[in-house]
């Protein structure tokens, strides 16, 4: 190949004009050196090298001992070993990274390269070399290593389940990795997750579901938090997940996910909510849930044309059981009453205990009074059944007041007051020996109280 004329021209300039050489060695390198291998104590080091180490070049002699006193001992051994191999074999490069002590005590990293100059017999008589200061690069490497180690500690040390997603396109995602906590809590290993789409990992239905959340994060370009329920190898779990977008310019390139298993918390919330609205003894809805349900049903029936019944039930003879056998037996009786009342109403209706020995029932969408009459008769019969607790026989009855929406009221207070007063009226009549059949409260007494 014909020699390039510019290369040839440059070589001639270097030969004829020393300023060209000075420019090359000062502008392109952090020092040059020229070593007499036949008299190895003598070595010329360029000014730039000493300045890199923080020294005044005028203070330094052109002796190999000058730099050998500053290089780290183990690196000097490496440099000498490479020099011996290069002198013995020209194909072995003299190229290594060594550390020097700066004048201020800091460490300077230098890449040192050299080439043996040989006589006509191939004997190495000189070494020409160059220094390049790579301290900044080494510091950057150390910082990257430190940050990487810290990231790994945080990524794998946190109790949150973390995962990294690459955004490949619109609704196209690839899972890159997950931390140890994610692997443990989900039962999904890194090898199972890596480079899989959500659909490949979780199946189409669940994969599409989580992908929609990923896409939302990409679309809004900000952090999103949501709850999700997923069926995973480790079991069904409820997660509180936060997705954070990672940008490449203006484009969301990655999404970092952090999930906390809130299954137990949600179960506790559900349990607390249940306890807040249910009677502990009978497990029936309590007074709070009863009024909430009653108001909802009134609102549902405000369009007119439909009716429902409200029953107010008070136990007769319960105080005597408590006085004779104690509250523990009384509690068992109340449990039995609650179970029997629940059995008498449909799943669409509501039976509740609103306090003490007082119960209620809301019967939806009654067709006529006979529906209520039949239900009251059934409740009377079931409550009168003997309650046997160990060897103790308990007998109890009930007084039941009835209010019909909308005839007896269009709000919860009026309806309950009507049913309550009806119940107390019939209870009073029983005390005075005026007890009447338990099936005629609507046909014979509707105009008076609506009670039995």
Order of alpha helices (4+ residues) and beta strands (2+ residues): alpha-alpha-beta-beta-alpha-alpha-alpha-beta-beta-beta-alpha-beta-beta-alpha-alpha-alpha-alpha-beta-beta-beta-alpha-alpha-beta-alpha-alpha-beta-beta-alpha-beta-beta-beta-alpha
